[in-house]
């Protein structure tokens, strides 16, 4: 006899992508720096990379939405999407 189980997960991890840094890359870098505690130089290098830039991978939905809103307030274009297995980082 074969038994199949279906797992239900309410906590789907989210990825946050930076699509466009907007008119103020330094302000976006400062916001990203406060979220991650990386240095300002590293934050600026990350946010000015070729879009789309994966900023956060596999985080909780609430945190992803909070980070996305904070970066949008700095002028960036950001999306928070459910994590997809096999998607390149």
N, C-alpha and C positions, 0 to 999 in steps of 0.2 A: 504494500500500500504506500503510495506517495502522498505526502502532505505538503501543500504550498502555503506559505505565510506571506501576508502583505504587511509591510512596515509603513506606518504613517508617521511622518516627521513634520511637526509644526514649525520647527526652527530651521527654515531653509536659509543657508548662508547667502549673502549678497556680495557682489563686487561693485566697486565704485570706480567709474571711468571718467577721466578728464577729457572732454572732447575739444575744448578750446579754452585757452587761458584768459582770453578777454583783453580789455584795454589796460589792465594793471597787473602784470605778471608778478611784481614784487609783493603786492597785497595778497595775491593768491598763495605765493610761496610762504609768506608770514603765517597765513591761516593754516596751511598744510603743516608748517613747522610746529605750531602749537598743538596740532592733533597727534603728531608722531614723535615729537621731541628730537627730531634730527636737526643737524646744523642748518643755518640759513643757506649756505652754499649748496648743500645737498638738496634742500627743498627747492631751491631755484632751478637746479639742474633737472630735477624730477618733473616739475610742472612745465618747464619749457621744452621737454622732449617732444618728439614727433607724435601727434595725436593719432589714435586715442591712447592715453596713458592709463594703465591700471594703477590706481593709487592705493586701494584697499581690496584685499581678496579674502573671501570667505568670512565676512563679519556678520553680526546680527543685523536684522532688517532695521531696527530702530537706530542703531549706530550708523548704518549706511545712509539712511535718510537724513539724520542729523548732520553728518559730514557733508553730504551733498548740498543741503540747504546753506550751510555755513560757507562753502566754497562759492555757491551761487551769489551769496550776499557780497562776496568780494569781486564779483563780475565774471566769474568763470562759467563755462557751459559744462555741466556735469550730469551724468546719468548713474542711477543705482539700479542694477539688474540682478535678478536671481542668478546664483552661481550655476554654471552649466558644466557638467563633467566633460573633460577632454578639451575644453576651450583653452587655447594657448594663452599664457600669461603675458 
